[in-house]
Amino acid sequence: MTTPSTPPRESREPHDPLTVEIWSDVQCPWCYIGKRRFERALATSGEDVTITYRSFELAPDTPVDYEGTPADYLSERRGVSPAQAAEMMAHVTGLAADEGLAFDYDHVHQTNTVLAHELLHLAREHGLQLELKERLLAAYFEQGRHVGRVEELIELGADVGLDPDEIRAALTDHRHLPAVKADVAQAAAYGIRGVPFFVIDGALGVSGAQSPETFVAALAQARAMREQPAAVPGATA
């Protein structure tokens, strides 16, 4: 656990819900695994939280229609052999299965995810971001859907209650692209280099798909920090 270099964005009352900002990418397997582990932590802790998903592009230079398999992509990106890439994918697939997820890398479409991030910002405006995040992750990792194409995103957004015409307009004029870029810039300001990354109450950072126990401890620590009385400037013991 770390402390972000930027102070909390707003003051909060001691018993208000904790804010949790999660930087992640739709094509990040650890983000899906981390999501499930964090959900287990919330169920265990009973902590009241408000979750916002923030944009992070693992590979913004990836073409929408990548020509190759996920193993090819991983091999190119990591500089490993195709066999090593296959082993890495098998390992993460096993960990995902432990969380009740059925990764299907044989049908994954490697793609550029910027439009998916734009759609997540639209969904946030309508109070549907959490539902869309789950829909996109399941579509990408388990259902062989292409989350880089507008038509697919319209269908996936409609699945959670967004208006198809509004989705098409938003993804055509890119009205939410500045918000995506702002999230990426904020990640850089926090020093985030990989995802998932959880910022709890703007004061505590947790990197990676940690265990539920680690998340429970982080939530408790953030709550304790919230409830500590603020120091009076200039006061002495």
MDAnalysis code that builds the backbone (N, CA, C; Angstrom):
import MDAnalysis as mda
import numpy as np

u = mda.Universe.empty(711, n_residues=237, atom_resindex=np.repeat(np.arange(237), 3), trajectory=True)
u.add_TopologyAttr("name", ["N", "CA", "C"] * 237)
u.add_TopologyAttr("resid", np.arange(1, 238))
u.add_TopologyAttr("resname", ["MET", "THR", "THR", "PRO", "SER", "THR", "PRO", "PRO", "ARG", "GLU", "SER", "ARG", "GLU", "PRO", "HIS", "ASP", "PRO", "LEU", "THR", "VAL", "GLU", "ILE", "TRP", "SER", "ASP", "VAL", "GLN", "CYS", "PRO", "TRP", "CYS", "TYR", "ILE", "GLY", "LYS", "ARG", "ARG", "PHE", "GLU", "ARG", "ALA", "LEU", "ALA", "THR", "SER", "GLY", "GLU", "ASP", "VAL", "THR", "ILE", "THR", "TYR", "ARG", "SER", "PHE", "GLU", "LEU", "ALA", "PRO", "ASP", "THR", "PRO", "VAL", "ASP", "TYR", "GLU", "GLY", "THR", "PRO", "ALA", "ASP", "TYR", "LEU", "SER", "GLU", "ARG", "ARG", "GLY", "VAL", "SER", "PRO", "ALA", "GLN", "ALA", "ALA", "GLU", "MET", "MET", "ALA", "HIS", "VAL", "THR", "GLY", "LEU", "ALA", "ALA", "ASP", "GLU", "GLY", "LEU", "ALA", "PHE", "ASP", "TYR", "ASP", "HIS", "VAL", "HIS", "GLN", "THR", "ASN", "THR", "VAL", "LEU", "ALA", "HIS", "GLU", "LEU", "LEU", "HIS", "LEU", "ALA", "ARG", "GLU", "HIS", "GLY", "LEU", "GLN", "LEU", "GLU", "LEU", "LYS", "GLU", "ARG", "LEU", "LEU", "ALA", "ALA", "TYR", "PHE", "GLU", "GLN", "GLY", "ARG", "HIS", "VAL", "GLY", "ARG", "VAL", "GLU", "GLU", "LEU", "ILE", "GLU", "LEU", "GLY", "ALA", "ASP", "VAL", "GLY", "LEU", "ASP", "PRO", "ASP", "GLU", "ILE", "ARG", "ALA", "ALA", "LEU", "THR", "ASP", "HIS", "ARG", "HIS", "LEU", "PRO", "ALA", "VAL", "LYS", "ALA", "ASP", "VAL", "ALA", "GLN", "ALA", "ALA", "ALA", "TYR", "GLY", "ILE", "ARG", "GLY", "VAL", "PRO", "PHE", "PHE", "VAL", "ILE", "ASP", "GLY", "ALA", "LEU", "GLY", "VAL", "SER", "GLY", "ALA", "GLN", "SER", "PRO", "GLU", "THR", "PHE", "VAL", "ALA", "ALA", "LEU", "ALA", "GLN", "ALA", "ARG", "ALA", "MET", "ARG", "GLU", "GLN", "PRO", "ALA", "ALA", "VAL", "PRO", "GLY", "ALA", "THR", "ALA"])
u.atoms.positions = np.array([
    [0.840, -1.188, 0.000],
    [0.000, 0.000, 0.000],
    [0.878, 1.242, 0.000],
    [0.432, 2.233, -0.767],
    [1.198, 3.462, -0.899],
    [0.287, 4.660, -0.679],
    [0.905, 5.820, -0.562],
    [0.152, 7.061, -0.449],
    [0.309, 7.838, -1.737],
    [-0.795, 8.116, -2.470],
    [-0.681, 8.885, -3.700],
    [-0.057, 10.246, -3.437],
    [0.637, 10.769, -4.448],
    [1.343, 12.031, -4.281],
    [0.414, 13.235, -4.375],
    [-0.839, 13.015, -4.749],
    [-1.805, 14.091, -4.861],
    [-2.781, 14.013, -3.701],
    [-3.129, 15.124, -3.045],
    [-4.046, 15.080, -1.910],
    [-5.461, 14.741, -2.334],
    [-6.333, 14.363, -1.379],
    [-7.726, 14.076, -1.711],
    [-8.367, 15.237, -2.452],
    [-9.294, 14.917, -3.345],
    [-9.897, 15.946, -4.176],
    [-10.971, 16.740, -3.435],
    [-11.520, 16.200, -2.365],
    [-12.568, 16.908, -1.656],
    [-12.599, 16.436, -0.214],
    [-13.080, 17.306, 0.689],
    [-13.194, 16.909, 2.085],
    [-14.422, 16.026, 2.263],
    [-14.341, 15.088, 3.193],
    [-15.425, 14.149, 3.407],
    [-15.684, 14.004, 4.885],
    [-16.932, 13.767, 5.241],
    [-17.288, 13.559, 6.637],
    [-16.842, 12.170, 7.067],
    [-16.560, 11.981, 8.375],
    [-16.013, 10.697, 8.842],
    [-16.846, 9.476, 8.461],
    [-18.171, 9.611, 8.445],
    [-19.001, 8.428, 8.224],
    [-19.583, 8.349, 6.807],
    [-19.153, 9.229, 5.932],
    [-19.550, 9.118, 4.529],
    [-18.921, 7.866, 3.918],
    [-19.491, 7.364, 2.820],
    [-18.850, 6.231, 2.140],
    [-17.422, 6.552, 1.728],
    [-16.542, 5.563, 1.800],
    [-15.198, 5.730, 1.274],
    [-15.271, 5.827, -0.246],
    [-14.441, 6.660, -0.810],
    [-14.378, 6.719, -2.266],
    [-13.269, 5.779, -2.747],
    [-13.561, 5.042, -3.784],
    [-12.573, 4.128, -4.369],
    [-12.510, 4.402, -5.864],
    [-11.355, 4.856, -6.327],
    [-11.126, 5.063, -7.748],
    [-10.229, 3.932, -8.236],
    [-10.658, 3.277, -9.302],
    [-9.934, 2.107, -9.796],
    [-9.461, 2.378, -11.218],
    [-8.152, 2.496, -11.366],
    [-7.583, 2.617, -12.714],
    [-7.434, 1.220, -13.286],
    [-7.971, 1.007, -14.478],
    [-7.899, -0.322, -15.084],
    [-8.128, -0.221, -16.582],
    [-7.889, -1.332, -17.260],
    [-8.126, -1.407, -18.694],
    [-9.020, -2.611, -18.969],
    [-9.855, -2.487, -19.983],
    [-10.809, -3.547, -20.318],
    [-10.100, -4.830, -20.738],
    [-8.890, -4.718, -21.305],
    [-8.192, -5.907, -21.762],
    [-7.102, -6.363, -20.789],
    [-7.239, -5.964, -19.527],
    [-6.274, -6.361, -18.502],
    [-6.831, -7.523, -17.683],
    [-6.248, -8.721, -17.804],
    [-6.788, -9.869, -17.057],
    [-6.712, -9.682, -15.556],
    [-5.643, -9.038, -15.087],
    [-5.499, -8.825, -13.644],
    [-6.550, -7.853, -13.123],
    [-7.043, -6.976, -14.006],
    [-8.093, -6.050, -13.583],
    [-9.392, -6.793, -13.302],
    [-9.690, -7.816, -14.095],
    [-10.905, -8.608, -13.867],
    [-10.744, -9.456, -12.609],
    [-9.585, -10.059, -12.461],
    [-9.314, -10.856, -11.260],
    [-9.338, -9.956, -10.023],
    [-8.690, -8.792, -10.121],
    [-8.678, -7.859, -8.998],
    [-10.064, -7.352, -8.652],
    [-10.897, -7.181, -9.670],
    [-12.282, -6.745, -9.433],
    [-13.018, -7.765, -8.568],
    [-12.884, -9.031, -8.903],
    [-13.552, -10.072, -8.122],
    [-12.996, -10.145, -6.698],
    [-11.698, -10.007, -6.539],
    [-11.116, -10.064, -5.200],
    [-11.539, -8.859, -4.367],
    [-11.628, -7.699, -5.003],
    [-12.075, -6.511, -4.280],
    [-13.540, -6.649, -3.880],
    [-14.352, -7.226, -4.756],
    [-15.756, -7.454, -4.425],
    [-15.901, -8.401, -3.235],
    [-15.049, -9.404, -3.178],
    [-15.058, -10.303, -2.022],
    [-14.669, -9.562, -0.754],
    [-13.706, -8.649, -0.874],
    [-13.292, -7.856, 0.286],
    [-14.435, -6.980, 0.782],
    [-15.166, -6.375, -0.136],
    [-16.294, -5.542, 0.263],
    [-17.361, -6.357, 0.977],
    [-17.624, -7.556, 0.470],
    [-18.623, -8.414, 1.105],
    [-18.191, -8.809, 2.512],
    [-16.896, -9.012, 2.693],
    [-16.374, -9.407, 4.008],
    [-16.362, -8.236, 4.980],
    [-15.935, -7.078, 4.504],
    [-15.754, -5.923, 5.386],
    [-17.061, -5.224, 5.716],
    [-18.009, -5.297, 4.782],
    [-19.247, -4.555, 4.970],
    [-19.062, -3.052, 4.831],
    [-17.916, -2.627, 4.332],
    [-17.607, -1.204, 4.201],
    [-18.475, -0.567, 3.115],
    [-18.917, 0.643, 3.365],
    [-19.713, 1.405, 2.417],
    [-18.767, 2.206, 1.530],
    [-18.831, 1.983, 0.228],
    [-17.908, 2.650, -0.689],
    [-18.652, 3.180, -1.910],
    [-18.052, 4.172, -2.518],
    [-18.498, 4.680, -3.814],
    [-17.369, 4.440, -4.803],
    [-17.647, 3.664, -5.845],
    [-16.604, 3.236, -6.785],
    [-16.700, 4.021, -8.090],
    [-15.558, 4.477, -8.564],
    [-15.454, 5.096, -9.876],
    [-14.323, 4.425, -10.633],
    [-14.601, 4.005, -11.865],
    [-13.552, 3.429, -12.696],
    [-12.888, 4.523, -13.518],
    [-11.565, 4.507, -13.507],
    [-10.762, 5.467, -14.248],
    [-10.047, 4.777, -15.409],
    [-9.759, 5.529, -16.433],
    [-9.178, 4.976, -17.659],
    [-7.665, 4.816, -17.564],
    [-7.205, 3.689, -18.071],
    [-5.771, 3.433, -18.206],
    [-5.608, 2.541, -19.430],
    [-4.869, 3.005, -20.417],
    [-4.643, 2.231, -21.641],
    [-3.303, 1.520, -21.552],
    [-3.355, 0.208, -21.477],
    [-2.119, -0.569, -21.404],
    [-1.305, -0.468, -22.688],
    [-1.999, -0.388, -23.813],
    [-1.297, -0.353, -25.103],
    [-2.073, 0.542, -26.068],
    [-1.968, 1.868, -25.909],
    [-2.751, 2.775, -26.747],
    [-2.399, 2.735, -28.227],
    [-1.259, 2.126, -28.562],
    [-0.861, 2.045, -29.963],
    [-1.374, 0.778, -30.649],
    [-2.134, -0.040, -29.934],
    [-2.677, -1.259, -30.534],
    [-3.741, -0.907, -31.563],
    [-3.693, -1.499, -32.753],
    [-4.750, -1.223, -33.741],
    [-6.081, -1.831, -33.307],
    [-7.157, -1.270, -33.800],
    [-8.484, -1.797, -33.464],
    [-8.595, -3.257, -33.868],
    [-8.124, -3.571, -35.059],
    [-8.166, -4.957, -35.540],
    [-6.745, -5.513, -35.577],
    [-6.271, -5.919, -34.428],
    [-4.932, -6.503, -34.332],
    [-4.892, -7.825, -35.087],
    [-3.883, -7.991, -35.921],
    [-3.753, -9.207, -36.704],
    [-2.840, -10.182, -35.966],
    [-3.437, -11.066, -35.242],
    [-2.680, -12.034, -34.466],
    [-3.490, -12.495, -33.278],
    [-2.955, -13.474, -32.584],
    [-3.624, -14.028, -31.415],
    [-3.171, -13.279, -30.153],
    [-3.888, -13.456, -29.046],
    [-3.407, -12.883, -27.796],
    [-2.009, -13.366, -27.433],
    [-1.694, -14.623, -27.779],
    [-0.348, -15.142, -27.514],
    [0.693, -14.402, -28.353],
    [0.352, -14.109, -29.610],
    [1.251, -13.330, -30.464],
    [1.495, -11.958, -29.858],
    [0.415, -11.340, -29.411],
    [0.503, -10.004, -28.828],
    [1.385, -10.004, -27.584],
    [1.137, -10.963, -26.703],
    [1.903, -11.040, -25.462],
    [3.370, -11.323, -25.755],
    [3.623, -12.172, -26.732],
    [4.991, -12.492, -27.113],
    [5.726, -11.254, -27.614],
    [5.036, -10.448, -28.436],
    [5.639, -9.235, -28.975],
    [5.885, -8.206, -27.875],
    [4.899, -8.031, -27.012],
    [4.965, -6.987, -25.984],
    [5.991, -7.309, -24.897],
    [6.031, -8.569, -24.496],
    [6.895, -8.960, -23.382],
    [8.253, -9.468, -23.840],
    [8.402, -9.696, -25.130],
    [9.666, -10.215, -25.615],
    [9.921, -11.647, -25.190],
    [8.848, -12.436, -25.136],
    [8.969, -13.838, -24.748],
    [8.583, -14.711, -25.932],
    [8.901, -15.989, -25.835],
    [8.554, -16.916, -26.902],
    [7.050, -17.184, -26.889],
    [6.487, -17.632, -28.025],
    [5.064, -17.993, -28.049],
    [4.720, -19.039, -26.993],
    [5.636, -19.962, -26.745],
    [5.376, -20.990, -25.736],
    [5.302, -20.375, -24.342],
    [6.203, -19.452, -24.064],
    [6.174, -18.775, -22.768],
    [4.910, -17.939, -22.617],
    [4.500, -17.285, -23.712],
    [3.266, -16.499, -23.678],
    [2.069, -17.395, -23.387],
    [2.051, -18.571, -24.003],
    [0.954, -19.511, -23.762],
    [0.928, -19.961, -22.306],
    [2.104, -20.172, -21.723],
    [2.182, -20.563, -20.309],
    [1.666, -19.451, -19.409],
    [2.012, -18.211, -19.733],
    [1.547, -17.075, -18.947],
    [0.030, -16.962, -19.003],
    [-0.525, -17.168, -20.183],
    [-1.972, -17.096, -20.339],
    [-2.669, -18.222, -19.602],
    [-2.074, -19.406, -19.627],
    [-2.654, -20.536, -18.914],
    [-2.643, -20.279, -17.410],
    [-1.560, -19.663, -16.935],
    [-1.452, -19.358, -15.505],
    [-2.542, -18.387, -15.075],
    [-2.714, -17.291, -15.826],
    [-3.703, -16.297, -15.439],
    [-5.126, -16.841, -15.610],
    [-5.304, -17.737, -16.576],
    [-6.612, -18.361, -16.756],
    [-6.975, -19.209, -15.538],
    [-5.974, -19.899, -14.997],
    [-6.211, -20.687, -13.788],
    [-6.565, -19.829, -12.591],
    [-5.865, -18.707, -12.432],
    [-6.167, -17.795, -11.332],
    [-7.558, -17.188, -11.497],
    [-7.918, -16.890, -12.738],
    [-9.253, -16.353, -12.994],
    [-10.324, -17.381, -12.638],
    [-10.057, -18.644, -12.957],
    [-11.020, -19.700, -12.635],
    [-11.254, -19.794, -11.133],
    [-10.205, -19.528, -10.342],
    [-10.348, -19.530, -8.886],
    [-11.325, -18.462, -8.413],
    [-11.511, -17.426, -9.242],
    [-12.434, -16.342, -8.904],
    [-13.781, -16.504, -9.600],
    [-13.998, -17.672, -10.213],
    [-15.266, -17.925, -10.884],
    [-15.359, -17.353, -12.286],
    [-14.222, -17.008, -12.889],
    [-14.194, -16.430, -14.227],
    [-13.722, -17.465, -15.239],
    [-14.328, -17.460, -16.421],
    [-13.992, -18.439, -17.459],
    [-13.332, -17.737, -18.638],
    [-12.046, -17.454, -18.505],
    [-11.319, -16.800, -19.590],
    [-11.256, -17.732, -20.801],
    [-11.461, -17.151, -21.986],
    [-11.433, -17.923, -23.223],
    [-10.504, -17.230, -24.212],
    [-9.195, -17.434, -24.023],
    [-8.221, -16.744, -24.855],
    [-8.257, -17.198, -26.308],
    [-8.845, -18.352, -26.583],
    [-8.941, -18.803, -27.967],
    [-9.829, -17.887, -28.800],
    [-10.691, -17.116, -28.144],
    [-11.624, -16.266, -28.879],
    [-11.500, -14.781, -28.514],
    [-10.463, -14.422, -27.776],
    [-10.257, -13.015, -27.413],
    [-9.809, -12.219, -28.637],
    [-10.387, -11.015, -28.799],
    [-9.976, -10.099, -29.872],
    [-9.122, -8.998, -29.270],
    [-7.816, -9.099, -29.479],
    [-6.915, -8.038, -29.015],
    [-7.246, -6.770, -29.777],
    [-7.345, -5.636, -29.086],
    [-7.809, -4.432, -29.770],
    [-7.370, -3.181, -29.031],
    [-7.699, -2.049, -29.590],
    [-7.511, -0.760, -28.935],
    [-8.742, -0.482, -28.075],
    [-8.531, -0.037, -26.845],
    [-9.654, 0.077, -25.911],
    [-10.105, 1.512, -25.645],
    [-9.606, 2.485, -26.401],
    [-9.950, 3.872, -26.075],
    [-11.454, 4.122, -26.183],
    [-12.124, 3.535, -27.171],
    [-13.567, 3.735, -27.301],
    [-14.316, 3.120, -26.128],
    [-13.835, 1.989, -25.648],
    [-14.462, 1.370, -24.476],
    [-14.344, 2.289, -23.263],
    [-13.203, 2.959, -23.131],
    [-13.033, 3.903, -22.032],
    [-13.960, 5.109, -22.190],
    [-14.111, 5.574, -23.417],
    [-15.037, 6.681, -23.652],
    [-16.460, 6.275, -23.260],
    [-16.824, 5.054, -23.598],
    [-18.163, 4.567, -23.264],
    [-18.349, 4.448, -21.760],
    [-17.317, 4.071, -21.049],
    [-17.410, 3.982, -19.596],
    [-17.675, 5.355, -18.969],
    [-17.125, 6.398, -19.564],
    [-17.407, 7.744, -19.055],
    [-18.848, 8.145, -19.351],
    [-19.355, 7.765, -20.505],
    [-20.770, 8.011, -20.798],
    [-21.651, 7.272, -19.799],
    [-21.318, 6.027, -19.537],
    [-22.102, 5.230, -18.592],
    [-22.087, 5.841, -17.198],
    [-20.963, 6.429, -16.820],
    [-20.889, 7.061, -15.507],
    [-21.903, 8.201, -15.396],
    [-22.075, 8.956, -16.474],
    [-23.040, 10.055, -16.467],
    [-24.452, 9.552, -16.187],
    [-24.719, 8.312, -16.552],
    [-26.053, 7.736, -16.388],
    [-26.154, 6.801, -15.178],
    [-25.112, 6.770, -14.349],
    [-25.141, 5.902, -13.182],
    [-25.040, 4.432, -13.510],
    [-24.444, 4.103, -14.661],
    [-24.381, 2.712, -15.111],
    [-22.943, 2.239, -15.337],
    [-21.977, 2.959, -14.776],
    [-20.589, 2.608, -15.059],
    [-20.211, 1.241, -14.511],
    [-20.629, 0.919, -13.298],
    [-20.252, -0.369, -12.707],
    [-20.822, -1.515, -13.524],
    [-22.061, -1.363, -13.971],
    [-22.677, -2.412, -14.780],
    [-21.954, -2.574, -16.118],
    [-21.577, -1.451, -16.721],
    [-20.893, -1.528, -18.012],
    [-19.497, -2.114, -17.864],
    [-18.792, -1.760, -16.799],
    [-17.449, -2.307, -16.609],
    [-17.499, -3.829, -16.559],
    [-18.426, -4.362, -15.803],
    [-18.574, -5.816, -15.726],
    [-18.947, -6.393, -17.087],
    [-19.844, -5.710, -17.798],
    [-20.278, -6.211, -19.111],
    [-19.114, -6.244, -20.091],
    [-18.290, -5.210, -20.098],
    [-17.169, -5.157, -21.031],
    [-16.117, -6.218, -20.719],
    [-15.808, -6.408, -19.450],
    [-14.811, -7.407, -19.072],
    [-15.279, -8.809, -19.438],
    [-16.533, -9.096, -19.148],
    [-17.071, -10.414, -19.493],
    [-17.091, -10.607, -21.001],
    [-17.471, -9.561, -21.719],
    [-17.528, -9.643, -23.181],
    [-16.158, -9.933, -23.763],
    [-15.142, -9.267, -23.238],
    [-13.793, -9.413, -23.782],
    [-13.165, -10.751, -23.418],
    [-13.196, -11.102, -22.153],
    [-12.452, -12.278, -21.694],
    [-13.219, -13.592, -21.794],
    [-14.535, -13.540, -21.745],
    [-15.308, -14.784, -21.670],
    [-16.183, -15.054, -22.889],
    [-16.492, -14.017, -23.655],
    [-17.511, -14.188, -24.694],
    [-17.019, -13.901, -26.108],
    [-15.734, -13.594, -26.261],
    [-15.195, -13.394, -27.595],
    [-15.754, -12.194, -28.336],
    [-16.208, -11.173, -27.599],
    [-16.739, -9.971, -28.247],
    [-15.607, -9.004, -28.577],
    [-15.829, -8.178, -29.584],
    [-14.811, -7.231, -30.041],
    [-15.118, -5.865, -29.434],
    [-14.417, -5.500, -28.350],
    [-14.753, -4.275, -27.617],
    [-14.067, -3.033, -28.184],
    [-13.482, -3.150, -29.361],
    [-12.866, -1.988, -29.996],
    [-13.708, -1.400, -31.112],
    [-14.795, -2.062, -31.462],
    [-15.630, -1.621, -32.575],
    [-16.894, -0.924, -32.068],
    [-17.278, 0.137, -32.764],
    [-18.428, 0.935, -32.346],
    [-19.691, 0.096, -32.280],
    [-19.952, -0.715, -33.304],
    [-21.207, -1.477, -33.335],
    [-21.308, -2.452, -32.161],
    [-20.192, -3.087, -31.834],
    [-20.191, -4.005, -30.683],
    [-20.420, -3.231, -29.396],
    [-19.795, -2.082, -29.264],
    [-19.942, -1.281, -28.051],
    [-21.364, -0.756, -27.899],
    [-22.006, -0.450, -29.010],
    [-23.409, -0.030, -28.944],
    [-24.261, -1.148, -28.358],
    [-24.031, -2.370, -28.822],
    [-24.798, -3.505, -28.311],
    [-24.512, -3.757, -26.834],
    [-23.246, -3.697, -26.458],
    [-22.877, -3.959, -25.068],
    [-23.393, -2.862, -24.143],
    [-23.341, -1.620, -24.616],
    [-23.886, -0.526, -23.820],
    [-25.392, -0.646, -23.662],
    [-26.059, -1.033, -24.730],
    [-27.513, -1.217, -24.661],
    [-27.880, -2.327, -23.684],
    [-27.012, -3.315, -23.552],
    [-27.270, -4.423, -22.624],
    [-27.448, -3.942, -21.187],
    [-26.781, -2.835, -20.826],
    [-26.871, -2.342, -19.447],
    [-27.818, -1.150, -19.320],
    [-28.480, -0.788, -20.424],
    [-29.499, 0.248, -20.337],
    [-29.161, 1.579, -20.969],
    [-28.022, 1.687, -21.656],
    [-27.684, 2.930, -22.339],
    [-28.420, 3.014, -23.673],
    [-28.676, 4.234, -24.104],
    [-29.393, 4.452, -25.358],
    [-28.454, 4.260, -26.554],
    [-28.802, 3.391, -27.489],
    [-27.909, 3.125, -28.628],
    [-27.574, 4.367, -29.447],
    [-28.558, 5.239, -29.666],
    [-28.296, 6.441, -30.452],
    [-27.321, 7.374, -29.730],
    [-27.462, 7.481, -28.413],
    [-26.544, 8.328, -27.649],
    [-25.141, 7.732, -27.657],
    [-25.052, 6.418, -27.575],
    [-23.739, 5.773, -27.635],
    [-23.062, 6.081, -28.964],
    [-23.804, 5.895, -30.053],
    [-23.221, 6.129, -31.378],
    [-22.731, 7.570, -31.511],
    [-23.550, 8.513, -31.068],
    [-23.171, 9.923, -31.165],
    [-21.927, 10.216, -30.332],
    [-21.891, 9.675, -29.111],
    [-20.763, 9.949, -28.212],
    [-19.465, 9.345, -28.728],
    [-19.545, 8.157, -29.311],
    [-18.346, 7.508, -29.814],
    [-17.921, 8.065, -31.171],
    [-18.828, 8.774, -31.824],
    [-18.503, 9.398, -33.108],
    [-17.828, 10.751, -32.913],
    [-18.368, 11.536, -31.982],
    [-17.767, 12.864, -31.784],
    [-16.711, 12.884, -30.671],
    [-16.526, 11.746, -30.005],
    [-15.484, 11.581, -28.982],
    [-15.590, 12.628, -27.870],
    [-16.796, 12.898, -27.436],
    [-17.013, 13.932, -26.416],
    [-16.390, 13.560, -25.068],
    [-16.145, 12.261, -24.860],
    [-15.586, 11.829, -23.581],
    [-14.085, 11.544, -23.648],
    [-13.486, 11.770, -24.808],
    [-12.045, 11.540, -24.932],
    [-11.234, 12.440, -23.989],
    [-11.590, 13.711, -23.802],
    [-10.833, 14.522, -22.832],
    [-10.867, 13.937, -21.422],
    [-11.987, 13.331, -21.031],
    [-12.074, 12.711, -19.702],
    [-11.159, 11.498, -19.609],
    [-11.061, 10.739, -20.700],
    [-10.143, 9.599, -20.731],
    [-8.709, 10.093, -20.559],
    [-8.355, 11.125, -21.298],
    [-7.002, 11.669, -21.201],
    [-6.721, 12.240, -19.810],
    [-7.749, 12.822, -19.188],
    [-7.577, 13.360, -17.837],
    [-7.295, 12.246, -16.845],
    [-7.971, 11.111, -17.001],
    [-7.704, 9.958, -16.136],
    [-6.273, 9.470, -16.303],
    [-5.823, 9.399, -17.545],
    [-4.456, 8.948, -17.824],
    [-3.451, 9.908, -17.206],
    [-3.730, 11.202, -17.305],
    [-2.842, 12.200, -16.715],
    [-2.827, 12.096, -15.193],
    [-3.979, 11.847, -14.587],
    [-4.048, 11.699, -13.139],
    [-3.265, 10.466, -12.689],
    [-3.353, 9.396, -13.479],
    [-2.579, 8.201, -13.163],
    [-1.086, 8.520, -13.143],
    [-0.633, 9.290, -14.121],
    [0.774, 9.675, -14.167],
    [1.144, 10.518, -12.951],
    [0.225, 11.403, -12.542],
    [0.490, 12.246, -11.377],
    [0.600, 11.418, -10.104],
    [-0.169, 10.361, -10.025],
    [-0.110, 9.456, -8.879],
    [1.097, 8.518, -8.945],
    [1.734, 8.438, -10.108],
    [2.840, 7.507, -10.274],
    [2.401, 6.099, -10.609],
    [1.198, 5.966, -11.132],
    [0.670, 4.639, -11.487],
    [1.341, 4.163, -12.775],
    [1.947, 2.990, -12.730],
    [2.627, 2.431, -13.892],
    [1.965, 1.158, -14.414],
    [1.095, 0.580, -13.630],
    [0.400, -0.636, -14.044],
    [-0.954, -0.713, -13.365],
    [-1.807, -1.556, -13.895],
    [-3.161, -1.687, -13.353],
    [-3.481, -3.166, -13.099],
    [-4.452, -3.412, -12.203],
    [-5.329, -2.431, -11.555],
    [-4.607, -1.651, -10.462],
    [-5.089, -0.449, -10.230],
    [-4.577, 0.378, -9.147],
    [-5.761, 1.034, -8.459],
    [-5.845, 0.827, -7.152],
    [-6.977, 1.297, -6.369],
    [-6.536, 2.480, -5.510],
    [-7.218, 3.607, -5.640],
    [-6.964, 4.767, -4.783],
    [-8.163, 4.921, -3.860],
    [-7.932, 4.697, -2.580],
    [-9.011, 4.704, -1.595],
    [-9.015, 6.032, -0.857],
    [-10.118, 6.741, -1.008],
    [-10.311, 8.027, -0.337],
    [-9.262, 9.063, -0.738],
    [-8.651, 8.902, -1.883],
    [-7.650, 9.850, -2.333],
    [-6.406, 9.880, -1.479],
    [-6.279, 8.894, -0.590],
    [-5.181, 8.942, 0.379],
    [-4.366, 7.667, 0.447],
    [-4.902, 6.558, -0.060],
    [-4.222, 5.276, 0.077],
    [-4.280, 4.532, -1.247],
    [-3.121, 4.104, -1.746],
    [-3.074, 3.393, -3.010],
    [-2.750, 1.922, -2.828],
    [-3.451, 1.065, -3.559],
    [-3.191, -0.367, -3.545],
    [-2.966, -0.808, -4.989],
    [-1.800, -1.355, -5.257],
    [-1.435, -1.745, -6.607],
    [-1.619, -3.237, -6.815],
    [-2.266, -3.595, -7.919],
    [-2.367, -4.992, -8.303],
    [-3.620, -5.691, -7.817],
    [-3.776, -6.938, -8.294],
    [-4.919, -7.776, -7.914],
    [-4.601, -8.463, -6.597],
    [-4.619, -7.698, -5.527],
    [-4.242, -8.203, -4.213],
    [-5.287, -9.175, -3.670],
    [-4.941, -9.831, -2.582],
    [-5.870, -10.759, -1.940],
    [-7.012, -9.981, -1.300],
    [-8.172, -10.613, -1.106],
    [-9.259, -9.934, -0.404],
    [-8.825, -9.428, 0.971],
    [-7.965, -10.184, 1.650],
    [-7.510, -9.781, 2.978],
    [-6.726, -8.467, 2.929],
    [-5.923, -8.301, 1.895],
    [-5.175, -7.056, 1.741],
    [-6.117, -5.885, 1.494],
    [-7.121, -6.105, 0.678],
    [-8.089, -5.050, 0.416],
    [-8.886, -4.706, 1.681],
    [-9.256, -5.708, 2.456],
    [-9.982, -5.455, 3.701],
    [-9.144, -4.578, 4.629],
    [-7.860, -4.899, 4.730],
    [-6.963, -4.116, 5.584],
    [-6.832, -2.689, 5.071],
    [-6.762, -2.526, 3.757],
    [-6.631, -1.188, 3.181],
    [-7.886, -0.357, 3.441],
    [-9.038, -0.975, 3.319],
    [-10.290, -0.258, 3.588],
    [-10.363, 0.173, 5.046],
    [-9.953, -0.729, 5.939],
    [-9.964, -0.398, 7.373],
    [-8.994, 0.739, 7.671],
    [-7.827, 0.706, 7.023],
    [-6.846, 1.765, 7.238],
    [-7.372, 3.103, 6.732],
    [-8.010, 3.081, 5.554],
    [-8.557, 4.320, 5.002],
    [-9.660, 4.870, 5.893],
    [-10.489, 3.993, 6.438],
    [-11.549, 4.440, 7.340],
    [-10.955, 5.045, 8.614],
    [-9.914, 4.420, 9.136],
    [-9.266, 4.944, 10.342],
    [-8.653, 6.314, 10.069],
    [-8.065, 6.476, 8.876],
    [-7.485, 7.767, 8.513],
    [-8.579, 8.823, 8.388],
    [-9.724, 8.434, 7.866],
    [-10.846, 9.361, 7.727],
    [-11.335, 9.831, 9.089],
    [-11.360, 8.921, 10.045],
    [-11.960, 9.217, 11.345],
    [-11.006, 9.911, 12.308],
    [-9.715, 9.985, 11.948],
    [-8.771, 10.697, 12.800],
    [-9.076, 12.189, 12.761],
    [-9.099, 12.864, 13.893],
    [-9.353, 14.306, 13.895],
    [-8.243, 15.044, 13.164],
    [-8.619, 16.016, 12.395],
    [-7.634, 16.791, 11.637],
    [-6.754, 17.592, 12.588],
    [-5.465, 17.648, 12.269],
    [-4.537, 18.421, 13.093],
    [-4.812, 19.908, 12.930],
    [-4.671, 20.661, 13.986],
    [-4.857, 22.109, 13.933],
    [-3.542, 22.750, 13.539],
    [-3.525, 23.509, 12.432],
    [-2.259, 24.104, 11.993],
    [-1.609, 24.926, 13.112],
    [-0.326, 24.682, 13.309],
    [0.409, 25.446, 14.290],
    [0.274, 24.949, 15.704],
    [-0.571, 23.917, 15.916],
    [-0.777, 23.419, 17.276],
    [0.443, 22.621, 17.730],
    [0.719, 22.624, 19.008],
    [1.825, 21.858, 19.561],
    [1.316, 20.981, 20.695],
    [2.012, 19.887, 20.941],
    [1.597, 18.966, 21.995],
    [1.897, 19.545, 23.345],
])
